[in-house]
Amino acid sequence: MTSFWRDAERFLPILLQGVGMTVLVTLCALALATALGLVWALMRTSGTRWLAWPALAFTNTIRGIPILVQLFYIYFVLPDLGVDLTAFQAGVIGLGIAYSAYMGEVFRSGLMAVEKGQIEAARSLGLSKGQVLWLIVLPQATRIVLPPYGNNLIMLLKDSSQASVITVAEISTQARLIASSTFKNQEVWTLAALLYLCLSIPLIIAVSYLEKRFKRR
């Protein structure tokens, strides 16, 4: 045990540099996934086939391709087509697009959960479709989707480790570099797992709190 803490004192400063990159990748990818997911959800619920079908085809395609393959494609294939991205940019875009498909389904379920009677009542009062969306539908849908949205955030945080395959310097990348140079696999990966756990537990508690709060309501 003494040896473990001695190794932890040596390795943690390096691993903590990866924590900052993990948080940054997660937040940037979350912003992109949220924006795109809302677009897919609005297209799916628009009632217009030429909007709904492309969104359905896109989200099903993205969900059917592993995130690793998407990251490889963006980082290694797009440069052949003239689109050069840094590892960080490719990681954020890949994770953001991948999770936008899941966020889109979360948002779509929230939009569809709003009672149609409220929408009809708002339209009868003379509100436009845009006003109904922003004043009636989205505020209620937001409360509905917050718990599953939080669960997706937790999964995105953990899946940010997949960006290590394209050399994004997050926790897993730093851990792999340390382990390969010191052969301290047990110590290094235990510390990496604990760091991911420390990042995830506050989110898990927050999501659990939201689920209980909205369930009571």
Beta strands, then each sheet from edge to edge (+ up, - down):
end
